[in-house]
Amino acid sequence: MNRRSRILALARHPFIYALLLVPVSLSITILIIRVNIAEQPRVLLYAPFIFLAKLAFHAGVLQWLLAKRNASEDRPAAAQ
């Protein structure tokens, strides 16, 4: 696992994950641009869409974390 993946794996609390949404999405977008700019200069045109796609993905993960947290809070104490 790379450093970014390890950080995200540690950020299981929804609030912490929410704080990381934009920085992580931006860093992934920059990495994609750096890797592809030499061969595909048009990647710069797609950068906003790449960023939004990464942001949407991580927003989905955040939504899953919140649903998981709410489900565990809704269970009776005996079921936990």
N, C-alpha and C positions, 0 to 999 in steps of 0.2 A: 504494500500500500504506500502511496506517496504521502507527502506531508499534509497536503490539503485533505485527502481522504481520512487520514488519522485524526485531524482536527475535527472534521465533521462527525466522525464516529464518536468522538468524546462529547460533542455538543448535542446530547440527547434531550436536554431541557429545551422546550419550545422557545422560551425567551432568548436563550443564547443562540439557538439556531436562527431565529429571526434576525438577530443582530448581524449574523454572518451572511445573510442572503445576498446582499448587494456586493460586498467585497469578494465573496467566492465566485459569484457569477461573473463579475468583472475580471477577476484573475484568470478564469477559464477562457473567457473571450479573448483576452490579451494573448494567452498562450496559443490559442488557435490561430490568431492573426500572425504571431511570430513564426509559427511553424509553416504557414502557408503563403506568406506574403511574397517570397522570392519566386515561387512558381505560379502563383495565382494572385496577382495584385488586386483583382476585383474583390478579394475577400474583405477589403475595407468597406465596400458597398454593402456587404452583408453583415458587417459587424453589429449594427443595432439589432438585427433580427437574431443573430447568434446570442447576443446578450439577453434579449427578451426570452428566447427559448430556454436558456440556462436558468434565468430567473423564474420562469414558469415551472420548470422542473423542481427547483428547490422550494418554491411555494407549495407545490404538491407534497413534497416530503414534510414540510412544516405542517400542512393540514393533516397528514397521516399521524404525525407525532401528537398533535393536539387531540385527534380522535382517539388515539391509543391511550393518552393520558386521561381523557374524560371517561373512557370505558373502564379503566382501572379504578377511577374514583367512584363510579356508579355501582360497582360490585359490592355486595354486603361483605362485612368484615370476615364472616365465616367462610366465604367462598375464596378469599385471598389466601 
